[in-house]
Amino acid sequence: MTNRTNSKKLSTNDAENTFIGFPETSPTSFEQLALGQNVTDRALQDSAAKWTRKLFALPAYYWVLIAQITVILPHAAHLPFWLIGFAVVSIAAQLPSIKAKFKKIAHLKRVYQGMQMLGFLLGLAGLWLTYNTAFGLDMGVAFLVLCLISKLWEMYKRRDAYVVLNLSLFVLAALFLMDQGLVTTLEVIVGAVIILLAFIALNDDGNTRGDGRLRTLGVLGIGALPLLVVLFLFFPRLPPLWSVQLSGQQATTGVSDSMSPGDFANLGQSTELAFRVEFADKRPPQQQLYWRGLVFSDFDGITWRPSPQQRQWRPAPQMPSWIENAFVTVPDEVKVAPTSYEIILEPTQQNWLFGLDYPFAQRQDVSITSNFTLLKDQPVTQQLRYEVLQFAPMRIDPILSDELRRLNLALPADGNPQARALAQQLFAQSDSDPVRYMAAIERWINQTEFRYTLSPPRLSNNRIDEFLFETKAGFCEHYSSSFTFMLRAAGIPARVVAGYQGGELSRGGNVWEVRQKDAHAWTEVWLEGQGWVRVDPTAFVAPERVEQGMDALTQAQGAAMFGDGASAQISYQQYQMLQTLRRLSDQASYYWQKDVVGYDQDKQADSLLKWFNIRSIMQQIIWLAVSAITVMAILVFIIWQRRRKRWHPADQPLAQLSKRIGKVDKSLARDDSEGQLAWLERVAMAIDSNAEGGVDTHLTDSGHSDIVQAKIMQMRQDYRQLRYGRLSTLGTNHSEYQAVLKQLKKDASELF
């Protein structure tokens, strides 16, 4: 009896060890929080706990609200301001502390139901007034967000939370309809992780300590990555849904559709990427990289604008006669094959494109104007790839029509009298020779100490006179505007061209990058027998700007480019830091767009043929099915291996013994919650009682119960030494440990 009493004490300790590590549980708190009841959690009250533990210990209700913030906030860039405000109010209204206040004054569900209906109806009216249409991609996304916000006002049960989280996944995916950049992808990843944590918390709401939630997220995430790679490689590419035109967008970056002194000075300080260029052959020299955009012919004394009197031509087998007359190969020159290159243009929300003088595009949705501006049918709302051909050398409009002559000579009747007088004086001194006249203007500028700056002084009404005779400091638009004005004042047709000049190689050295700081304006002058000729008056003052690029000019002049004093030095330091960070960011964004977003049908077909020798869609589907099944089988096997019960070396022989005894008498098999020593004691008691009662069973082995009892006692002693005694401090490979373990296995195998 003494031995059995001690065994009971040991079995109690053994059972206690079995349950160590299980999380504390409590009834679910989701419904209580949703109804505004105060629910306290011990993990949250523990002031000594780390903030990460407190975060993961948050009840599921709070995780659902956090998920709404991460889902709706990224949409703030393109959704109406009032809709984002309504979302913030709706999320805040779901806080238990806010709901508790409503409970004191009225019936909570009735108040919230009224707010839901009122908010939804007013939201529909607001969407109609904002977009002026019931259709459209941006309208659809805004409506989807409105539905999600409205659903929050009736979230009382866990099933409501599941609906909200599933709808949140659709709202999150809608971000890709607006942009597929790297930043958007990171926002979607963060939002998806938060939504998954909310799902996990919903299924684990009784776990007040939050234990295991992060581990569950890791298992789900890591397990999904191989399947994601398989789907990316083999799933057939579909045309992108996000090619649908957006509405209601305004211009945010890029060259403006008008020009007056000061516009490009703001862009000149920005290192934001405008477009990238991939040349099929050798890249032209830096000084020839004039990326043509808009042509400004109309001038009202302050602002230059494109002329509405432009014809358009769309690529066709037969070139129209008007463009044949305008676009003539230079005589006595060897015809040179056009230069081919590809431009990856960042979103501009405008429909004009850029290309080297003089550009042609073969896309059916791109036309060319009589001023050789490339126009897309719809504004560029997403990153756009298009191929361009450059023809050079060329003569443009060798015979100028009377209409074009009047257009490019027009000046306001009054204003800028000093510039007009100077133009007439220099033109007369040059014997009315346009080439000599332009050289005279260049000499006058060099002798008058003009300077190139990114921070030009403000100009008022007579901007040309103020710049030429007072401030004498400006950016490219100041020089091109004044130079074009003086040419027209002398009776020489001239116009302003806006675009970009130069650029720089990417960090990888294989892509040419043009940034907003490379925005530029120059002049085209019409000369008899030559047609339109490009003249860049900025080169009169800062030739390094054209020959070496904007970055080289900024590095050479330093803080002086940004003005005077301490503020100029600070601006210069910020410019350098932001430029470095933006280059790294743009490089990552470029490879993301090129290799991931740009992984279209053609690239997929080439990659599958190169890597797997896949030549047909049927082979592709077979590879997809086999790969997906293989990955899923591996994941299932890994999960099974992780969940399979792991036995201690000393527990393994007893587990096998329990399995054999269970086949004879299921009631004597060890229960999962039963300690090994307690189980052995129960088996010994069963054998003893059967023997005393005269029952002959397989367990008593025909009356040899004493032998069985002795072996069980020996097994209990050996097991106690291996798990809790002196041998437990030794390594499992120790010779003495292995000897006792071997004896335990022998006794367990010979017992029955």
C-alpha positions in Angstrom: 0.0 0.0 0.0 2.9 2.3 0.7 4.3 1.9 -2.8 0.9 2.6 -4.3 0.4 5.7 -2.2 3.8 7.1 -3.4 2.8 6.2 -6.9 -0.4 8.2 -6.6 1.6 11.2 -5.5 4.0 10.8 -8.4 1.2 10.4 -10.9 -0.4 13.7 -9.7 2.9 15.5 -10.4 3.1 13.8 -13.7 -0.3 14.9 -14.7 0.5 18.5 -13.7 3.5 18.4 -16.0 1.3 17.2 -18.8 -0.9 20.3 -18.8 1.9 22.9 -18.4 2.0 25.4 -21.3 -1.7 25.5 -22.2 -3.0 29.1 -22.7 -5.6 30.5 -20.3 -9.0 30.7 -22.0 -12.1 32.8 -21.3 -15.5 33.2 -23.0 -15.4 35.1 -26.3 -15.6 38.9 -25.9 -16.4 39.9 -29.5 -20.2 40.2 -28.9 -19.7 42.0 -25.6 -17.3 44.6 -27.2 -19.6 45.0 -30.2 -22.4 45.9 -27.9 -20.3 48.5 -26.0 -19.7 46.4 -22.9 -16.4 46.8 -21.0 -14.3 43.7 -21.3 -11.0 43.5 -19.5 -8.1 41.2 -20.4 -5.4 40.2 -18.0 -2.8 40.4 -20.7 -3.7 44.0 -21.5 -3.7 45.0 -17.8 -0.2 43.6 -17.2 1.9 46.8 -17.3 5.1 44.8 -17.4 4.2 43.0 -20.6 5.9 44.0 -23.8 3.9 46.1 -26.3 4.1 43.3 -28.9 2.4 40.9 -26.5 -0.3 43.4 -25.7 -0.8 44.0 -29.4 -1.3 40.3 -30.2 -3.4 39.8 -27.1 -6.0 42.3 -28.4 -9.5 40.9 -28.7 -10.6 40.0 -32.2 -13.0 43.0 -32.3 -10.1 45.5 -32.1 -8.2 43.6 -34.8 -11.2 43.9 -37.1 -11.2 47.7 -36.6 -7.4 47.9 -37.1 -7.8 46.0 -40.4 -10.3 48.7 -41.6 -7.7 51.4 -41.0 -5.0 49.6 -43.0 -7.5 48.8 -45.8 -9.1 52.2 -46.3 -6.2 54.5 -45.6 -4.2 53.6 -48.8 -7.3 54.6 -50.8 -7.0 58.2 -49.5 -4.8 59.2 -52.5 -7.6 58.8 -55.0 -10.9 58.7 -53.1 -12.9 61.9 -52.3 -11.9 63.6 -49.1 -15.5 63.4 -47.7 -15.6 59.6 -48.2 -12.3 59.2 -46.2 -13.8 61.5 -43.5 -16.9 59.3 -43.3 -14.7 56.2 -43.0 -12.8 57.7 -40.1 -16.0 58.6 -38.3 -17.5 55.2 -39.0 -14.4 53.3 -37.6 -14.3 55.6 -34.5 -18.0 55.0 -33.9 -17.4 51.3 -33.5 -15.1 51.7 -30.5 -16.7 50.1 -27.4 -16.3 53.3 -25.4 -18.3 55.2 -28.0 -20.9 52.6 -28.2 -21.3 52.5 -24.4 -22.2 56.2 -24.5 -24.9 55.7 -27.1 -26.3 52.8 -25.0 -26.9 55.3 -22.1 -29.1 57.6 -24.2 -30.9 55.4 -26.7 -31.2 51.9 -28.1 -27.8 51.2 -29.7 -28.9 49.1 -32.7 -31.7 51.6 -33.6 -29.3 54.5 -33.6 -26.6 52.7 -35.6 -29.1 51.4 -38.1 -30.4 54.9 -38.7 -26.8 56.2 -39.1 -26.1 53.3 -41.5 -29.0 54.1 -43.8 -28.5 57.9 -43.7 -24.7 57.6 -44.4 -25.2 55.1 -47.2 -27.9 57.3 -49.0 -25.9 60.5 -48.5 -22.8 58.6 -49.7 -24.5 57.5 -53.0 -25.5 61.1 -53.6 -22.0 62.3 -52.9 -20.5 59.8 -55.3 -22.9 60.9 -58.0 -22.1 64.6 -57.5 -18.3 63.8 -57.4 -18.0 61.6 -60.4 -21.1 62.7 -62.4 -21.6 59.1 -63.6 -22.9 55.8 -62.3 -20.2 53.8 -64.1 -16.4 53.9 -64.2 -13.6 52.2 -62.4 -12.9 54.9 -59.8 -16.7 55.2 -59.2 -16.9 51.4 -58.6 -14.0 51.4 -56.2 -15.5 54.3 -54.2 -18.8 52.5 -54.1 -17.1 49.3 -52.8 -15.5 51.4 -50.0 -18.8 53.0 -49.2 -20.4 49.5 -48.8 -17.6 48.4 -46.5 -18.0 51.5 -44.4 -21.8 51.1 -44.2 -21.4 47.4 -43.1 -19.4 48.5 -40.1 -22.5 50.2 -38.6 -24.2 46.8 -38.1 -21.2 44.7 -36.8 -22.6 43.0 -33.7 -21.9 39.3 -34.2 -18.9 37.3 -35.3 -20.6 36.5 -38.6 -20.8 40.2 -39.3 -17.0 40.5 -38.7 -16.4 37.7 -41.2 -18.5 39.6 -43.8 -16.5 42.8 -43.1 -13.1 41.1 -43.4 -14.0 39.3 -46.6 -15.3 42.6 -48.1 -12.0 44.2 -46.9 -10.0 41.8 -49.1 -11.9 43.1 -52.1 -11.4 46.7 -51.2 -7.7 46.0 -50.6 -7.3 44.3 -54.0 -9.0 47.3 -55.6 -5.8 49.2 -54.9 -4.1 47.4 -57.8 -6.8 48.8 -60.1 -5.3 52.3 -59.4 -1.6 51.5 -59.3 0.7 48.5 -59.4 3.8 50.1 -58.0 6.1 48.7 -55.4 4.7 51.0 -52.7 1.2 49.9 -53.4 2.2 46.3 -53.3 3.8 46.8 -49.8 0.6 48.5 -48.7 -1.5 45.5 -49.9 0.9 43.1 -48.2 0.6 44.9 -44.8 -3.2 45.1 -45.2 -3.4 41.4 -46.0 -1.3 40.5 -43.0 -3.5 42.6 -40.7 -6.7 41.0 -42.2 -5.2 37.5 -41.7 -4.4 38.4 -38.0 -8.0 39.5 -37.6 -9.3 36.2 -39.0 -6.9 34.3 -36.7 -8.1 36.4 -33.7 -11.7 35.7 -34.6 -11.1 32.0 -34.5 -9.1 32.3 -31.3 -11.0 35.0 -29.4 -10.9 33.1 -26.1 -7.1 33.3 -26.0 -6.6 36.3 -23.8 -2.8 36.0 -24.0 -2.6 36.0 -27.8 -0.2 33.0 -27.7 0.3 31.3 -31.0 -1.3 33.9 -33.2 1.9 35.0 -34.8 3.0 31.4 -35.3 -0.2 30.6 -37.0 0.3 33.6 -39.3 3.8 32.5 -40.2 2.5 29.0 -41.0 -0.1 30.4 -43.3 2.2 32.9 -45.0 5.2 30.6 -45.5 2.9 27.8 -46.7 1.3 30.1 -49.3 4.6 31.4 -50.8 5.5 28.3 -52.9 1.9 28.1 -54.3 2.2 31.9 -55.1 5.4 31.3 -57.1 3.8 28.4 -59.0 0.7 30.4 -59.9 2.9 33.4 -60.9 5.0 31.3 -63.2 2.4 29.0 -64.8 -1.0 30.6 -64.5 -2.0 32.0 -67.9 -1.6 35.8 -68.1 -4.8 37.7 -68.6 -5.2 41.2 -70.0 -5.0 43.7 -67.1 -8.3 45.0 -65.7 -6.5 48.2 -64.7 -6.2 49.3 -68.3 -9.7 50.8 -68.0 -9.7 54.5 -68.1 -10.0 56.4 -64.8 -12.0 59.6 -64.6 -11.9 62.7 -62.5 -8.1 62.8 -62.2 -6.0 65.9 -62.4 -2.4 66.4 -63.5 0.0 65.9 -60.7 3.5 65.7 -62.3 5.2 66.2 -65.6 5.3 69.0 -68.1 2.3 71.3 -67.9 0.0 72.2 -70.8 1.1 75.8 -70.6 4.3 77.6 -69.8 5.2 80.9 -68.1 8.4 81.7 -66.2 8.5 79.8 -62.9 6.7 76.6 -63.9 9.7 74.5 -64.6 11.7 76.0 -61.7 9.6 74.0 -59.4 10.0 70.8 -61.3 13.7 71.4 -61.6 14.2 70.7 -57.9 12.4 67.4 -58.0 14.2 64.1 -58.4 11.0 62.2 -59.1 11.2 59.8 -62.1 9.5 61.0 -65.3 10.3 58.0 -67.6 12.9 55.4 -68.4 14.3 54.6 -71.8 15.7 51.3 -73.1 17.7 51.8 -76.3 17.9 48.9 -78.7 21.2 50.2 -80.1 23.8 52.7 -79.0 22.4 55.7 -77.0 22.7 59.1 -78.7 25.1 61.7 -77.0 23.9 63.6 -74.0 23.6 66.9 -75.9 21.2 65.3 -78.4 18.8 63.9 -75.9 15.9 66.4 -76.4 12.7 64.6 -75.3 10.0 66.4 -77.2 6.7 67.0 -75.6 4.4 69.9 -76.3 4.9 72.8 -78.8 3.8 76.2 -77.7 2.8 78.7 -80.4 0.2 80.9 -78.7 1.5 83.7 -76.5 -0.5 86.3 -74.6 2.4 88.2 -73.1 2.7 86.0 -70.0 1.8 82.4 -70.8 2.7 80.1 -73.7 0.1 77.5 -74.9 -0.3 75.0 -77.7 -2.1 76.2 -80.7 -5.5 74.5 -81.3 -4.8 74.7 -85.1 -3.0 71.3 -85.3 -3.7 68.4 -87.5 -3.4 64.8 -86.3 -2.3 61.7 -88.1 -2.6 58.1 -86.9 -0.2 55.4 -88.1 -1.3 54.0 -91.4 0.3 52.2 -94.4 0.0 55.4 -96.4 1.4 58.6 -94.9 -0.9 61.6 -95.7 0.4 64.3 -98.1 0.6 67.1 -95.5 3.0 65.1 -93.3 5.1 64.0 -96.3 5.6 67.6 -97.2 6.5 68.5 -93.6 8.8 65.5 -93.0 11.5 65.4 -95.7 14.9 63.8 -95.6 17.8 66.2 -95.8 19.1 66.1 -99.4 22.6 64.9 -100.2 22.6 62.9 -97.0 23.0 59.2 -96.7 19.7 57.8 -95.4 20.1 56.4 -91.9 17.9 53.8 -90.4 15.7 55.2 -87.6 16.8 54.7 -84.0 14.5 52.4 -82.1 14.0 52.7 -78.4 11.3 51.9 -75.7 10.0 54.4 -73.2 8.4 53.4 -69.8 6.4 56.5 -68.9 5.3 57.1 -65.3 1.6 58.2 -64.9 1.1 61.8 -65.8 -2.7 62.0 -66.0 -2.2 63.7 -69.4 -2.4 62.3 -72.9 0.8 63.6 -74.5 3.9 61.4 -74.7 7.6 62.1 -75.1 10.2 61.1 -77.7 13.4 62.3 -79.2 13.3 64.7 -82.1 11.5 63.6 -84.3 9.4 60.8 -82.9 7.1 58.3 -84.5 5.1 55.6 -82.7 3.4 52.6 -84.3 0.7 52.1 -81.7 -2.8 52.4 -83.0 -3.9 54.4 -79.9 -1.2 57.0 -80.4 -1.4 59.8 -83.0 1.0 62.5 -84.1 0.3 66.2 -84.5 1.6 68.5 -87.2 3.9 69.8 -84.5 5.3 66.3 -84.0 3.7 65.8 -80.6 2.7 62.2 -79.7 -0.8 62.0 -78.3 -2.5 59.0 -76.7 -6.2 58.5 -77.0 -6.6 58.5 -73.3 -4.6 60.1 -70.4 -1.8 58.1 -69.0 -3.1 57.0 -65.7 -0.8 53.9 -65.3 2.8 53.2 -66.2 2.9 53.0 -70.0 5.4 51.2 -72.3 5.6 52.3 -75.9 8.1 52.0 -78.7 9.3 55.0 -80.6 11.3 55.6 -83.8 13.6 58.6 -84.2 14.2 59.9 -87.7 17.2 62.1 -88.2 18.5 64.2 -90.0 15.3 65.7 -91.2 13.9 69.0 -92.5 10.6 70.0 -91.0 8.3 72.3 -92.9 10.8 73.4 -95.5 8.0 75.5 -97.0 6.1 77.4 -94.3 2.4 78.1 -95.0 1.0 81.6 -94.5 -1.2 80.3 -91.7 1.8 78.8 -89.8 3.8 81.9 -90.4 1.2 84.1 -88.9 0.7 81.8 -86.0 4.4 81.7 -85.1 4.9 85.4 -85.5 2.0 86.5 -83.4 2.7 88.8 -80.4 0.5 90.9 -78.1 -0.1 94.4 -79.4 1.5 96.0 -76.4 3.8 95.0 -73.5 7.6 94.4 -73.2 8.6 97.6 -75.1 12.3 97.3 -74.1 12.6 93.8 -75.5 10.9 94.9 -78.8 13.3 97.8 -79.2 16.4 95.7 -78.5 15.2 93.1 -81.0 14.8 95.6 -83.8 18.2 97.2 -82.9 20.1 93.9 -83.0 18.3 92.7 -86.1 19.2 95.8 -88.0 22.8 95.6 -86.8 22.8 92.0 -88.2 21.8 93.1 -91.7 18.4 91.3 -91.2 20.2 87.9 -91.3 18.4 85.5 -88.9 21.6 83.5 -88.1 23.7 86.5 -87.4 20.8 88.0 -85.4 20.7 84.9 -83.1 24.5 85.1 -82.7 24.1 88.8 -81.7 21.5 87.8 -79.0 23.9 85.2 -77.7 26.7 87.8 -77.5 24.5 90.3 -75.7 23.4 87.7 -73.2 27.0 86.7 -72.5 28.1 90.3 -72.1 25.2 91.2 -69.7 26.1 88.6 -67.0 22.9 86.5 -67.0 22.9 83.6 -64.7 21.2 80.2 -64.5 19.3 79.5 -61.2 16.7 77.2 -59.8 15.3 79.9 -57.6 14.5 82.8 -60.0 12.9 86.0 -58.7 9.2 86.6 -59.2 8.1 88.5 -62.3 5.0 90.6 -62.8 3.3 91.7 -66.1 6.1 92.6 -68.5 7.9 89.4 -67.8 10.2 89.5 -70.8 11.5 93.1 -70.0 11.9 92.3 -66.3 13.9 89.2 -67.0 16.1 90.7 -69.7 16.8 94.1 -68.1 16.3 93.7 -64.3 16.6 90.2 -62.7 18.8 88.6 -65.4 18.4 85.3 -63.5 16.2 82.4 -64.6 15.7 78.9 -65.6 15.4 77.3 -69.0 11.8 78.6 -69.5 12.9 82.2 -68.9 15.6 82.0 -71.7 13.4 80.1 -74.2 10.5 82.4 -73.7 12.5 85.6 -74.0 14.5 84.2 -77.0 11.4 83.2 -78.9 9.8 86.6 -78.1 12.8 88.5 -79.6 12.8 86.3 -82.7 9.2 87.0 -83.3 9.7 90.7 -82.6 12.2 90.7 -85.4 9.8 89.0 -87.8 11.4 85.5 -87.6 8.9 82.6 -87.0 9.7 80.8 -83.7 8.0 78.6 -81.2 8.7 77.1 -77.7 9.1 73.3 -77.2 8.6 71.9 -73.8 9.8 68.5 -72.7 13.0 67.1 -71.0 16.6 67.2 -71.8 19.3 64.7 -70.9 19.0 62.2 -68.1 21.4 59.7 -66.5 22.1 56.0 -66.5 20.5 53.9 -63.8 22.5 52.2 -61.1 22.5 49.0 -63.1 23.9 51.0 -66.1 21.5 49.5 -68.7 18.6 51.9 -68.5 18.4 55.7 -69.2 16.5 57.6 -66.5 14.9 61.0 -67.1 13.6 62.8 -64.0 11.5 65.9 -63.3 14.7 67.9 -62.7 15.5 67.3 -66.3 12.4 69.2 -67.5 13.4 71.7 -70.1 12.2 74.2 -72.7 13.9 75.3 -75.8 13.2 77.2 -79.0 12.5 76.1 -82.6 13.2 78.8 -85.2 12.1 78.6 -88.9 15.0 79.4 -91.3 14.6 79.7 -95.1 15.7 76.4 -96.8 16.2 74.6 -93.5 12.8 74.5 -92.0 12.4 74.3 -88.2 15.8 74.3 -86.4 16.3 73.7 -82.7 18.1 76.4 -80.8 18.6 76.1 -77.0 19.2 79.6 -75.5 19.9 78.0 -72.1 23.2 76.9 -73.6 24.1 80.6 -74.0 24.4 80.8 -70.2 24.9 77.3 -68.9 26.3 75.1 -71.7 27.1 72.3 -69.1 23.3 72.0 -68.6 23.0 70.6 -72.1 26.3 68.9 -72.5 26.5 67.2 -69.1 23.0 67.2 -67.8 21.1 68.8 -64.9 22.8 66.6 -62.2 26.3 67.7 -63.3 25.3 71.3 -63.3 23.8 71.0 -59.8 27.0 69.3 -58.5 29.2 71.9 -60.1 27.3 75.0 -58.8 26.3 73.4 -55.4 24.1 75.5 -53.1 24.4 78.5 -55.4 21.8 76.8 -57.6 19.2 77.2 -54.8 19.7 80.8 -53.9 21.7 82.6 -51.2 22.2 82.1 -47.5 21.7 79.2 -45.1 18.4 78.3 -46.6 20.1 77.6 -50.0 22.6 75.3 -48.3 19.8 73.4 -46.5 17.9 73.0 -49.8 21.0 71.7 -51.5 21.6 69.1 -48.7 18.0 68.0 -48.9 18.2 67.7 -52.6 21.3 65.5 -52.5 19.8 63.2 -49.8 16.4 62.9 -51.5 18.1 62.2 -54.8 20.1 59.3 -53.4 17.0 57.8 -51.7 14.9 58.3 -54.8 17.4 56.6 -57.0 17.4 53.5 -54.8 13.6 53.5 -54.7 13.2 54.0 -58.4 15.7 51.2 -59.1 13.6 48.8 -57.0 10.4 50.1 -58.6 11.9 49.6 -62.1 12.7 46.0 -61.6 9.3 45.4 -59.9 7.5 46.9 -62.9 9.7 45.2 -65.4 9.9 41.7 -64.0 6.7 41.3 -62.0 4.0 43.7 -63.2 5.4 43.5 -66.7 5.3 39.6 -66.7 2.7 39.5 -69.5 1.7 36.9 -72.0 4.8 37.3 -74.2 7.3 37.3 -71.3 5.6 34.3 -69.7 5.7 32.4 -73.0 9.4 33.2 -73.5 10.3 32.3 -69.9 8.4 29.0 -69.9 10.0 28.0 -73.3 13.4 28.9 -72.0 13.2 27.3 -68.6 10.8 24.4 -69.0 10.6 23.9 -72.8 6.8 24.5 -72.6 5.4 25.2 -76.1 1.6 25.1 -75.8 -1.1 26.2 -73.4 -2.0 22.5 -72.7 1.6 21.8 -71.5 1.4 25.0 -69.4 -1.8 23.9 -67.7 -0.4 20.4 -67.1 2.7 21.9 -65.5 0.5 24.2 -63.4 -1.6 21.3 -62.1 1.3 19.0 -61.4 3.3 21.8 -59.7 0.3 22.9 -57.6 -0.5 19.4 -56.5 3.1 18.7 -55.6 3.4 21.9 -53.6 0.2 21.2 -51.8 1.2 17.6 -51.1 4.5 18.8 -49.6 2.7 21.3 -47.4 0.2 18.7 -46.2 3.1 16.4 -45.4 5.0 19.1 -43.5 1.8 20.0 -41.5 1.3 16.3 -40.7 4.8 15.9 -39.6 4.6 19.0 -37.4 1.3 17.9 -35.8 2.4 14.3 -35.3 3.0 13.5 -31.7 6.6 13.5 -30.7 7.6 11.0 -28.1 10.4 11.2 -25.5 12.8 8.2 -25.9 11.5 6.9 -22.5 7.9 7.4 -23.6 8.2 5.6 -26.9 8.3 2.0 -25.5 5.3 2.7 -23.1 3.3 4.2 -26.0 3.9 0.9 -28.0 2.9 -1.1 -24.9 -0.3 0.9 -24.5 -1.2 0.2 -28.1 -0.8 -3.5 -27.7 -2.8 -3.5 -24.4 -5.5 -1.5 -26.1 -6.0 -4.2 -28.7 -6.7 -6.6 -25.8 -8.7 -4.3 -23.6 -9.4 -0.7 -24.8 -10.3 0.4 -21.2 -6.7 -0.2 -20.1 -5.1 1.9 -22.9 -3.5 5.1 -21.8 -5.5 8.2 -22.1 -3.9 11.3 -23.7 -4.3 13.3 -20.5 -3.0 10.5 -18.3 0.6 10.4 -17.0 2.8 7.4 -17.8 3.4 6.5 -14.1 -0.3 6.8 -13.3 -1.2 4.6 -16.3 1.3 1.9 -15.3 -0.2 2.0 -11.8 -3.7 1.6 -13.2 -2.6 -1.4 -15.3 -0.9 -3.0 -12.3 -4.1 -2.6 -10.2 -6.2 -4.1 -13.0 -4.0 -7.1 -13.2 -3.9 -7.5 -9.4 -7.7 -7.3 -9.2 -8.2 -9.8 -12.0 -5.8 -12.2 -10.3 -7.5 -11.9 -6.9 -10.9 -12.4 -8.5 -9.7 -15.6 -10.3 -10.3 -14.1 -13.7 -8.0 -15.7 -16.3 -7.3 -13.1 -19.1 -4.5 -12.4 -21.5 -3.3 -9.8 -19.1 -2.8 -12.3 -16.2 -1.0 -14.6 -18.7 -2.5 -17.8 -17.2 -1.8 -17.1 -13.6 1.7 -15.4 -13.9 0.4 -12.1 -12.5 3.3 -11.8 -10.0 5.8 -11.8 -12.8 3.8 -9.1 -14.7 3.6 -7.0 -11.5 7.3 -7.2 -11.0 8.1 -6.1 -14.5 5.6 -3.2 -14.2 7.3 -2.1 -11.0 10.7 -2.3 -12.7 9.4 -0.3 -15.7 8.0 2.4 -13.3 11.4 2.6 -11.5 13.4 2.8 -14.8 11.0 5.3 -16.3 11.1 7.5 -13.2 14.9 7.5 -13.3 15.0 8.4 -17.0 12.5 11.2 -16.8 12.7 12.7 -13.3 15.6 11.0 -11.5 19.4 11.1 -11.8 19.5 9.8 -15.3 17.3 12.6 -16.6 20.3 15.0 -16.1 22.4 12.9 -18.5 22.3 13.1 -22.3 20.2 10.6 -24.1 23.4 9.3 -25.8 25.1 8.6 -22.4 26.0 4.9 -22.0 24.3 4.5 -18.6 21.2 6.2 -19.9 21.1 4.0 -23.0 21.5 0.8 -20.8 18.5 1.6 -18.7 16.5 2.7 -21.7 17.3 -0.6 -23.4 16.1 -2.5 -20.4 12.9 -0.5 -20.3 12.3 -1.3 -24.0 13.0 -5.0 -23.3 10.6 -5.2 -20.4 7.9 -3.4 -22.3 8.2 -5.7 -25.3 8.2 -8.9 -23.2 5.4 -7.8 -20.8 2.5 -9.2 -23.0 
